[in-house]
Amino acid sequence: MNSMITLIVPLLLFFFSSLLFGDITGVESSKHHHHHQQHQRNLYGSAKLFVFGNSNVDTGNLPKNQSEAWAVPYGITYPGTPSGRYCDGRVSTDYLAKFLRIKSPIPYKLKDHAGHEQLQYGMNFAYGGTGVFDTVYIKGLDMTYQISVFEKLIGDIYSPSDLSSSVALVSIAGNDYFTYISDNGYNLGIFQFVRRVINQIEVNLKRIHALGVKKVAVPSLQPLGCLPMYTRGSSYQKCNDIINALTIIHNNALEKVVAKLNKETKNSPFIVLDYYKGFLAVLNNKGENPGITNFKSLYEPCCGGKGYCGTLDENGGKNYTLCDDPSSAFFWDEFHPTQEGWKAVYSVLTNNLKALLI
């Protein structure tokens, strides 16, 4: 409890001071795009999607012996068997590709076995468990590595002209904060760590755009305090406000960086996908928005219980429990939405996503 109090006080102070990031009022980054609309062409159906990040967007890059997402019951909804996606079915990448009216880009590890038809939609370089920096889960596959892998393919698999209608999805940072808290607990140093994370994200976004990608979509962090790993302590009844406060600090700093980058470049290529607002819109929905699924289970994972989803005990028995209907739950496991959860979030983000098409 004392460690919680030590975080609450500096969090409150942080909101009323501007010591690290200046004014932390959120910026509606999509507003920067409207005056360019008449000069840009529509990307529907012609885009290549390049994906960087973590388990929210990974579609199967990790080896089977390094990822529980290759174990039953992952993939139970789609494609019917585990596919390396941290979900019962489709993840964020799949829904963004659907919005762009293209097929989901293939995982990088399959590139040597892919034909032109598969490569034309782009490629996914994301690895579940990774971060801006090395994390407690995965070493050596961080964002810098993923971008370097992409860079090596330009001039080989993809030409500069191939990138003329390209979009990047850059989903990152949650695992960095999980790692910091795991290693250091809740302390004042986390504010300096947020600065490090944001600074490196800025470097990464500029690098991706400099390689020729025309539009770069970077999701804000979802309300991390609403993840089942943090709601378990309240018997899955409410979000952890302390973790959500940290998330807001990160997201406001990210908005400022994106606004800054858009001022420095032509055509405002950088867009924040507001996962935070999207997740909360779904989780707080009381039926007033008929377009959003009304989930029976909001904070309790469909696949959970005493162990982690997909794991087995020493006798080979299931170390988890599984709900009857994944589509009735917003969360699939301790960290990730169900397919229906992602679908609902993307239905909220429709207007936000339109900035990618111009």
N, C-alpha and C positions, 0 to 999 in steps of 0.2 A: 504494500500500500504506500509506503514511504517513497518508493521509486516512482509510483504514479504521481504523487504530489509534486515531486521534484520536476516532473515534466510539465504538469499543468501550469505551474507558475511561469516558467520561461515561455511557454506557448502563449499565454495571455499577454505577457510583456511584448512578445514578438509581434503580435497583432497590432499593438499600439505604438510600436516603434518601427523604424525603417532602417535598422542598422545594417542588415545584410543585403536587402534587395530593393530598398527604396519603397515607393508606394506599391503595395501588393494588391491593389484593386485589379480584378480580372479584366482582361482586354478581350473584347469580342473580335478575335482575329479574322473571322470570316468577313467582317465589314470592309476589310482592306481590298476585297476582290471585286466589289461591284463596279467600280469605275473602269475596270479592265475588260468587262464582259464583251463589249462590242468588238474587241480586238483579238479575241481568242476563239478557237474552234472547239466544238464539242468532242469529248473523248469517248463517248459511249461506244462500246464494242470494239474499239481500236487500240485500247490501252494495253501496255505491258505493266504488270504489277510485280514489283520487287519488294520482298518482305524481310524485315530485320527485327529481331527481338526474342521474345521469351515464349512461355507455354500458351499464352493467349492467342498466339499466331502460328506456332509450330504445327506443321501438318505431317510430321514424320521423319525429321532429320536425325534424331538421336538413335543410336544403335539399340536393338531390342534389349540388350543386357544392361542398359543404362537408364531405361525409362519404364515406369509402371504403366505408361499410356499404351504400351504394346500388350498389356495383359487384359484378360476378361475381368470386368464387364465393359471396359472402355470400348467405344465404337458400337455399342449395342443398338443404338438407333440408326446410325449411319457410319460406315457402310454395312453394318451388320456384324463386323468383326473388328478387333483392334487395328487402328491405322496409324498409331503414333500421335493422335490428337488427344489432348488432355480434356476429354469431354465424352459424353455418350454419343456425340455426332459431330456436327459441323461447328467450327470455331470462327473467331473474328475474321480471319483471312478469307474464309469461304463466303462470308456475307458481304465483305467489301468487293470481292471478285464478282459476286452476283449483282451487286449494285452497278458495277462497271460493265455488266453484260459480257463478261468473259469467264472462261473456266478458271478454277482455282490453280495458281501456278504450282508447278511441281516442286517437291523438295530438292534442294541442291544435291543430296546424295544420289539422286536418280538421274542426274544430268547425262551421264555416260551411256545410259540406256534409253534416252529419250529421242524421239524424232522431232522434226521441225514443227509438226502440228502441236506437240506438247510444249516446246520451247517458246512458241510465239506468244504465249500469255505471260511470260516472265518467269521468275524463279523465287523460291522461298529459301532464305538463308537462316531462318530463325531456329534456335535450339531451346527447348524447354529448360527452365531453371537458370537461364543466363541473365546477365545484367549489363549495365553500362561498364562496370568493372567485373572482376571475378567475384563469384558468389559462393556461399556456403554449399550450394548444390552442384555447381558445374565450374570447372576451371578451364581457362584457355580458349573458350568459345564466346568471349564477350563481344560487344558491339563493334569494337575496333577490328577484331578478327573477321567478323561477318562482312564488314564493308570491304576489307582487303580481299576477301574471296570474290566478292562481286566485281571489284576493280580488275582482277585478273581475267575475268571473262569478257571484258570490253576489248574489242579487237580480235577476240577469238570466237566466242559463241554469239555475242551481240556487238553490232557496230554502233558507232555514235548516232547514226541515223535511226537505228532501232529504238533509241531512247527518246526520240522526238515527241512521242505521245505516252511517256512512261509516268507511272505513279509509284512512289515508295510508301510503304506502311512501316512505321518505326515504333514498335510497341515495346517499351522498356522501362526499367527503374524499380518496379515493385520488389524484385528479388534483392536489389541493392539495399533497400531499407530493411527487409527481413534479415539480411546478413548483418547489417550494422547493429540492429537490436539484439540479434543472437550473440554477437561477439562482445558488445559493449553495454547492453541494457539501455535503459532510457536515461540519457544524460544530455547536458548542454552541448556536447560535441556534435550532436546530430544536426545542429543548425549549420555548422561548418561543412558537415558531410553533404547536406542538401546543396550547398553552394558548389561543392566539387562535382556532384552528380549533374547539376544543371549546366555547369561550365563545359563538362565533357559532352553532354547532349548537344550543346550549341556547336561544338567542334564537329560532332558526327553529322548533324543536319547539314552544315555548310559543306562538308566533304561529299555527302551523297549528292547534293545539288550540283556541286562543281564537277562531278563525274558525268553530268548530262541529264539527270533525272529532272523532269519538268515540274512535277508536283510532289511535295513531301508531306504526308499526313502523319502527324505524331499524336497519338491519343494521350489525353491527360490520364493520370492514375485514376482508376475506379476507387470508390470509397473503401480503402483497404480495411477499415475498421468494421465493415459489414461482411467481410469474408467469414465463413464458418469457423476458421481457425481462431478468430477473435470473438465471435458471438457464442461460442461453445460455453464460455464462462458464465453467460447469462441464460443458459439452457436454450440458446438459439432464439432469444426473445428480442434482443436489441443490439445495435451496432456499438462498437467501442469508440467513444467520442474522442479519446486521446489520439488514437491512431488516425482517425479521420481528420483531426486538426493538423497532424503532420502532412497528410495527403494534400490538404488545402494549401499549405505553405509551398509544397512542391509545385502544385498546379498553377498557382499564381505566379511563381517565378518562371515557370515554363511559358505561360502566356506572355510575359514581358520579353522573354528571349525571342519568341516567335514574332512578336510585333517589331522588335529591333531588327531581326533578320529580314523581314518583309520591307522595312524602310531602306535597307541596304541593297536590295536586289530589285530587279524589274519584275513586273507581273505578279507580285506577292505569291511566290510559289509555296510558302509554308502554311500549313493549316493545322489547327488543333482540333482533333476529334474529341468532343466533350464526353468521355466515358463517365466522368464523375456525375454530371448532370443526367446522363442517360441511365446509368445504373439506379440512381435515386428516384428518377421518374418512374421506373418500373417497380422498384421496391416499395415506393410510397403510394402506388396506384390503388385507389379504393373503388375502382370501377367507373370513375368519371371519364376516363379515356377508353372507349370501347376498342380502340386499335391496339391496346396493350394487353397482353395476356394477364389475367388475374390469377396469380400463382397461389396454390393451396399452401405451399411451403416456401417461405421467403429466405430464411437464414439457415435452416437445417439442410445439410447436403443429402441428396438422394442416395449417394453411395458413401457411407461412412461407418460409424460404429466404433468399436474399441480400437480397430487398427486403421491403416490407410487403405483407401479404395484400391482394389486389385491385388492386395497382398494376401499371402497365405501364412498360416501358422506352422509350427514345427512338424505337424502331422499332415500337412498338405490341405488342411481345411480352410475355408474362407475366413479371413480375418476382418471381415467387413459385413455390413448389412446393405441391402439394396431395396429402394422403394419400389412400389408396384408400377408406377408410371412416371418415368423421368420428365415427361412434359408438364407434370403438375408441380415440379420443383424448379426454383430459379437456379439454385446451385447444384452442381453435379458432385463435386468433392470438396475438400477443405479450402481450395483456392479458386476453382473455376466454375463458370456458369454451365448450365446444361445447353444443349442445342436450342431449346425453346427460349432459354434465357438470353442467349446471344441474339436470336431472332428478334426478341422484344426490344433489346437495346438498340439494334440497328433500325428498327422501325421508328424509334424516337429520334435517331440521328439523321433521318432522311434529309432534312433541310441543311444540316451541317455538312453532309456529304456532297451536296450539289456544287460546293466550291471546287471540288476536284475535277469537275467536268468542263470547266470553262478555261 
